[in-house]
Amino acid sequence: MLWVAIIGLVMTVLAVAVAGRRAIFLFKLATVGPPAPERIEYAKDNAGAELKAQLVEVFGQKKLLKWTPSGVAHFFVMWAFFILLTVYIEAYGAIIQGAITGSPDFHIPLVGTWPILGFLQDFIAVACLLGLVAFAAIRIKNSPKTLGRKSRFSGSHLGGAWLVLFMIFNIIWTLFLARGAASANGNLPYSAGAFVSIPLGEVLPRSTLLEEIALLLHIGFMLVFLVIVVHSKHLHIFTAPLNVLFSRRPDGLGAASELRIDGKAVNFEDEDLDPERLGRGKIADTTWKGFLDFYSCTECGRCQSQCPAWNTDKPLSPKMLILDQRDHAFKVAPYLMAAANGGSTAEANPHADTDVLALLEKPLVGEEGVIHPDVLWACTNCGACVEQCPVDIEHIDHILDMRRYQVMVESSFPSEAGVMVKNLENKGNPWGMSEMKRADWIEELDFEVEVVDERMPEDTEYLFWVGCAGALEDRAKKTTKAVAELLHIAGVKFAVLGPMEACTGDPARRLGMEYLFNMLAQQNIETLNEAGVKKIVATCPHCFNTLANEYPQLGGTYEVVHHTQLLAKLVDEGLLTPITPIEEKITYHDPCFLGRHNKVYSQPRDIMSKVPGVQTQEMHRHKDRGFCCGAGGARMWMEERIGKRINTERVDEALTTDPDTVSTACPFCMVMLGDAINEKKNNGEAKESLEVVDVAQLLIKSVKSAS
């Protein structure tokens, strides 16, 4: 078998050399941009959580298993790569031992003859074959040729996917041929367990040449597959575990990424700050984590299928957002790396045409950019894309960094959002109303509410963060009063800031106006610290998320709860007792910044389950697959001119449950869903009695009527 060993080893050296060269290229390309030291620090500081993520998401395939049968198929194909490594150890051992001793009856030391290993090898190979059949069926069924835009594979590089399926098929059939031939020749290490290979050996002829050719074919297909993988989207086989490792992993999507320059958080008071480097304007501004996102994208389209913008005929596809950047990066890679090393495009390629420099300087966002502005501004920051991505790509981070550059460097953003920005700058709220109106709702209550003057009273447990909408928007004020009454009935001591409260800055940050967010956040942190605030309850999920997850980035750390969390606790403790029945059929809408961003799904539902008479009916898309109302990402203050309105789509879905009431736990959602319902009423498409209420309003109705 000397000739077999020589050919096998030569093929291996060549394939590894080609794959290694590609790996070096990918590493150099990923590191041309700014560093991301915070990713490494986070992974080190949260080693336990990261280990769990590897076990659950990578090896356990948790996210993919939500999508059956494709998730189950991928689970078995993925595990085939791990278990069948033992087959390749056996294959290389056989050709090397055969060359040395003339006998290819190699087995792995210790475990190499165990029937259980032989069984696992055959089982996972058969399961992998079935997985390939399932993948083929899924791709045919969901082909863009038949489904068009509705296909989650729309825009994906489909030819490469079919090539990879074909190569895996070749690996599996040559595996069984090699093992069957080895069994026929008495060289298979297993006398039992290999339930396919052993019977196959009984029908194959005894032939040393057949075994040798089968071994070379099996190794050869694997090596060709390796080369294809590192040059295709299936690079995720190697990069996905790294991407999961270096993702920000709070309990939910949590905080927006910090604005950084050269890996350091931006200090707007720094006199040496270069304002031209705020955010991402060109592909060269992408960190290695951004490139890792590019490399890890499997083009599966799960993000696209869940995106509210894409589902309402807008140009934003989270998948294409990543792929367009990746394709552009590969196109300019030689020149990008040359520039990063202080060279020129001419040094990178002496034959480059005159358009190369223009391509390298091509803006990420623009009418002629890599990403069209309509794509960038369609995002609601709902997080459905990040939640569903099986390899933890952080699409929102890409969008926010590009928005930051557009807003703070280019001053290019939807004009109507400029009104919101001016109102935040001048009045501290998006509506531009006087700060003195923030306490007007208190006058409508029949009990006193403590308004903080300088310090929180010693016997006060919570600061009630009312929020701009809760204090100034009529529909949201109903929630504010309901929560205040419930806390009063339960005997919970609370106070409010009143005119001292300002917007948390969430709309500014999600728009990309990081400077304004920083200004508002520092103002609020100073107010909270001077007042001695330790615990906060907020009714707005956007305020809740910002106070709990983003203010710590600026030194403001508090114990923050959403009102549904606190109210559910008070009901459980018997401090609030809903008694009066509310005989209504209710469907609950999950606010994105409460659900996906902070994993608060059960408490609002727990409250409704305790109210007598309530019949709950879930919408098709709920909890982690809930559909956005359209207000997040500062979209509340932008016109929706393209496609169907997102809030209309969500209300259409709610109406399929034939509800008496739509409940939620967010003032933005109340406004958006309420507007869509009113439009439906005017068109005669919804019953006149249908309304949107906060969960707290349902609870106070049952509790207060009983008292």
Secondary structure in CASP SS format (residue, H / E / C, confidence):
PFRMAT SS
TARGET T0000
AUTHOR 0000-0000-0000
METHOD secondary structure of the structure
MODEL  1
M C 1.00
L H 1.00
W H 1.00
V H 1.00
A H 1.00
I H 1.00
I H 1.00
G H 1.00
L H 1.00
V H 1.00
M H 1.00
T H 1.00
V H 1.00
L H 1.00
A H 1.00
V H 1.00
A H 1.00
V H 1.00
A H 1.00
G H 1.00
R H 1.00
R H 1.00
A H 1.00
I H 1.00
F H 1.00
L H 1.00
F H 1.00
K H 1.00
L H 1.00
A H 1.00
T C 1.00
V C 1.00
G C 1.00
P C 1.00
P C 1.00
A C 1.00
P H 1.00
E H 1.00
R H 1.00
I H 1.00
E H 1.00
Y H 1.00
A H 1.00
K H 1.00
D H 1.00
N C 1.00
A H 1.00
G H 1.00
A H 1.00
E H 1.00
L H 1.00
K H 1.00
A H 1.00
Q H 1.00
L H 1.00
V H 1.00
E H 1.00
V H 1.00
F H 1.00
G C 1.00
Q C 1.00
K H 1.00
K H 1.00
L H 1.00
L H 1.00
K C 1.00
W C 1.00
T C 1.00
P C 1.00
S H 1.00
G H 1.00
V H 1.00
A H 1.00
H H 1.00
F H 1.00
F H 1.00
V H 1.00
M H 1.00
W H 1.00
A H 1.00
F H 1.00
F H 1.00
I H 1.00
L C 1.00
L H 1.00
T H 1.00
V H 1.00
Y H 1.00
I H 1.00
E H 1.00
A H 1.00
Y H 1.00
G H 1.00
A H 1.00
I H 1.00
I H 1.00
Q H 1.00
G H 1.00
A H 1.00
I H 1.00
T H 1.00
G C 1.00
S C 1.00
P C 1.00
D C 1.00
F C 1.00
H C 1.00
I C 1.00
P C 1.00
L C 1.00
V C 1.00
G C 1.00
T C 1.00
W C 1.00
P H 1.00
I H 1.00
L H 1.00
G H 1.00
F H 1.00
L H 1.00
Q H 1.00
D H 1.00
F H 1.00
I H 1.00
A H 1.00
V H 1.00
A H 1.00
C H 1.00
L H 1.00
L H 1.00
G H 1.00
L H 1.00
V H 1.00
A H 1.00
F H 1.00
A H 1.00
A H 1.00
I H 1.00
R H 1.00
I H 1.00
K H 1.00
N C 1.00
S C 1.00
P H 1.00
K H 1.00
T H 1.00
L H 1.00
G H 1.00
R H 1.00
K H 1.00
S C 1.00
R C 1.00
F C 1.00
S C 1.00
G C 1.00
S C 1.00
H C 1.00
L H 1.00
G H 1.00
G H 1.00
A H 1.00
W H 1.00
L H 1.00
V H 1.00
L H 1.00
F H 1.00
M H 1.00
I H 1.00
F H 1.00
N H 1.00
I H 1.00
I H 1.00
W H 1.00
T H 1.00
L H 1.00
F H 1.00
L H 1.00
A H 1.00
R H 1.00
G H 1.00
A H 1.00
A H 1.00
S H 1.00
A H 1.00
N C 1.00
G C 1.00
N C 1.00
L C 1.00
P C 1.00
Y C 1.00
S C 1.00
A C 1.00
G C 1.00
A C 1.00
F C 1.00
V C 1.00
S H 1.00
I H 1.00
P H 1.00
L H 1.00
G H 1.00
E H 1.00
V H 1.00
L C 1.00
P C 1.00
R C 1.00
S C 1.00
T H 1.00
L H 1.00
L H 1.00
E H 1.00
E H 1.00
I H 1.00
A H 1.00
L H 1.00
L H 1.00
L H 1.00
H H 1.00
I H 1.00
G H 1.00
F H 1.00
M H 1.00
L H 1.00
V H 1.00
F H 1.00
L H 1.00
V H 1.00
I H 1.00
V H 1.00
V H 1.00
H C 1.00
S C 1.00
K H 1.00
H H 1.00
L H 1.00
H H 1.00
I H 1.00
F H 1.00
T H 1.00
A H 1.00
P H 1.00
L H 1.00
N H 1.00
V H 1.00
L H 1.00
F C 1.00
S C 1.00
R C 1.00
R C 1.00
P C 1.00
D C 1.00
G C 1.00
L C 1.00
G C 1.00
A C 1.00
A C 1.00
S C 1.00
E C 1.00
L C 1.00
R E 1.00
I E 1.00
D C 1.00
G C 1.00
K E 1.00
A E 1.00
V C 1.00
N C 1.00
F C 1.00
E C 1.00
D C 1.00
E C 1.00
D C 1.00
L C 1.00
D C 1.00
P H 1.00
E H 1.00
R H 1.00
L C 1.00
G C 1.00
R C 1.00
G C 1.00
K C 1.00
I H 1.00
A H 1.00
D H 1.00
T C 1.00
T C 1.00
W H 1.00
K H 1.00
G H 1.00
F H 1.00
L H 1.00
D H 1.00
F H 1.00
Y H 1.00
S H 1.00
C C 1.00
T C 1.00
E C 1.00
C C 1.00
G C 1.00
R H 1.00
C H 1.00
Q H 1.00
S H 1.00
Q H 1.00
C C 1.00
P H 1.00
A H 1.00
W H 1.00
N H 1.00
T C 1.00
D C 1.00
K C 1.00
P C 1.00
L C 1.00
S C 1.00
P H 1.00
K H 1.00
M H 1.00
L H 1.00
I H 1.00
L H 1.00
D H 1.00
Q H 1.00
R H 1.00
D H 1.00
H H 1.00
A H 1.00
F H 1.00
K H 1.00
V C 1.00
A H 1.00
P H 1.00
Y H 1.00
L H 1.00
M H 1.00
A H 1.00
A H 1.00
A H 1.00
N C 1.00
G C 1.00
G C 1.00
S C 1.00
T H 1.00
A H 1.00
E H 1.00
A H 1.00
N C 1.00
P C 1.00
H C 1.00
A C 1.00
D C 1.00
T C 1.00
D C 1.00
V H 1.00
L H 1.00
A H 1.00
L H 1.00
L H 1.00
E C 1.00
K C 1.00
P C 1.00
L C 1.00
V E 1.00
G C 1.00
E C 1.00
E C 1.00
G C 1.00
V C 1.00
I E 1.00
H C 1.00
P H 1.00
D H 1.00
V H 1.00
L H 1.00
W C 1.00
A C 1.00
C C 1.00
T C 1.00
N C 1.00
C C 1.00
G C 1.00
A H 1.00
C H 1.00
V H 1.00
E H 1.00
Q H 1.00
C C 1.00
P C 1.00
V C 1.00
D C 1.00
I C 1.00
E C 1.00
H H 1.00
I H 1.00
D H 1.00
H H 1.00
I H 1.00
L H 1.00
D H 1.00
M H 1.00
R H 1.00
R H 1.00
Y H 1.00
Q H 1.00
V H 1.00
M H 1.00
V C 1.00
E C 1.00
S C 1.00
S C 1.00
F C 1.00
P C 1.00
S H 1.00
E H 1.00
A H 1.00
G H 1.00
V H 1.00
M H 1.00
V H 1.00
K H 1.00
N H 1.00
L H 1.00
E H 1.00
N H 1.00
K H 1.00
G C 1.00
N C 1.00
P C 1.00
W C 1.00
G C 1.00
M C 1.00
S C 1.00
E H 1.00
M H 1.00
K H 1.00
R H 1.00
A H 1.00
D H 1.00
W H 1.00
I H 1.00
E H 1.00
E H 1.00
L C 1.00
D C 1.00
F C 1.00
E C 1.00
V C 1.00
E E 1.00
V E 1.00
V C 1.00
D C 1.00
E C 1.00
R C 1.00
M C 1.00
P C 1.00
E C 1.00
D C 1.00
T C 1.00
E C 1.00
Y E 1.00
L E 1.00
F E 1.00
W E 1.00
V C 1.00
G C 1.00
C H 1.00
A H 1.00
G H 1.00
A H 1.00
L H 1.00
E C 1.00
D H 1.00
R H 1.00
A H 1.00
K H 1.00
K H 1.00
T H 1.00
T H 1.00
K H 1.00
A H 1.00
V H 1.00
A H 1.00
E H 1.00
L H 1.00
L H 1.00
H H 1.00
I H 1.00
A H 1.00
G C 1.00
V C 1.00
K C 1.00
F E 1.00
A E 1.00
V E 1.00
L C 1.00
G H 1.00
P H 1.00
M H 1.00
E C 1.00
A C 1.00
C C 1.00
T C 1.00
G C 1.00
D H 1.00
P H 1.00
A H 1.00
R H 1.00
R H 1.00
L H 1.00
G C 1.00
M C 1.00
E H 1.00
Y H 1.00
L H 1.00
F H 1.00
N H 1.00
M H 1.00
L H 1.00
A H 1.00
Q H 1.00
Q H 1.00
N H 1.00
I H 1.00
E H 1.00
T H 1.00
L H 1.00
N H 1.00
E H 1.00
A C 1.00
G C 1.00
V C 1.00
K C 1.00
K E 1.00
I E 1.00
V E 1.00
A E 1.00
T C 1.00
C C 1.00
P H 1.00
H H 1.00
C H 1.00
F H 1.00
N H 1.00
T H 1.00
L H 1.00
A H 1.00
N H 1.00
E H 1.00
Y H 1.00
P H 1.00
Q H 1.00
L H 1.00
G C 1.00
G C 1.00
T C 1.00
Y C 1.00
E E 1.00
V E 1.00
V E 1.00
H E 1.00
H H 1.00
T H 1.00
Q H 1.00
L H 1.00
L H 1.00
A H 1.00
K H 1.00
L H 1.00
V H 1.00
D H 1.00
E C 1.00
G C 1.00
L C 1.00
L C 1.00
T C 1.00
P C 1.00
I C 1.00
T C 1.00
P C 1.00
I C 1.00
E C 1.00
E C 1.00
K E 1.00
I E 1.00
T E 1.00
Y E 1.00
H C 1.00
D C 1.00
P C 1.00
C C 1.00
F C 1.00
L C 1.00
G C 1.00
R C 1.00
H C 1.00
N C 1.00
K C 1.00
V C 1.00
Y C 1.00
S H 1.00
Q H 1.00
P H 1.00
R H 1.00
D H 1.00
I H 1.00
M H 1.00
S H 1.00
K H 1.00
V C 1.00
P C 1.00
G C 1.00
V C 1.00
Q E 1.00
T E 1.00
Q C 1.00
E C 1.00
M C 1.00
H C 1.00
R C 1.00
H C 1.00
K H 1.00
D H 1.00
R H 1.00
G C 1.00
F C 1.00
C C 1.00
C C 1.00
G C 1.00
A C 1.00
G C 1.00
G C 1.00
A C 1.00
R H 1.00
M H 1.00
W H 1.00
M C 1.00
E C 1.00
E C 1.00
R C 1.00
I C 1.00
G C 1.00
K C 1.00
R C 1.00
I H 1.00
N H 1.00
T H 1.00
E H 1.00
R H 1.00
V H 1.00
D H 1.00
E H 1.00
A H 1.00
L H 1.00
T C 1.00
T C 1.00
D C 1.00
P C 1.00
D C 1.00
T E 1.00
V E 1.00
S E 1.00
T E 1.00
A C 1.00
C C 1.00
P H 1.00
F H 1.00
C H 1.00
M H 1.00
V H 1.00
M H 1.00
L H 1.00
G H 1.00
D H 1.00
A H 1.00
I H 1.00
N H 1.00
E H 1.00
K H 1.00
K H 1.00
N H 1.00
N C 1.00
G C 1.00
E C 1.00
A C 1.00
K C 1.00
E C 1.00
S C 1.00
L C 1.00
E E 1.00
V E 1.00
V E 1.00
D E 1.00
V H 1.00
A H 1.00
Q H 1.00
L H 1.00
L H 1.00
I H 1.00
K H 1.00
S H 1.00
V H 1.00
K H 1.00
S H 1.00
A H 1.00
S C 1.00
END
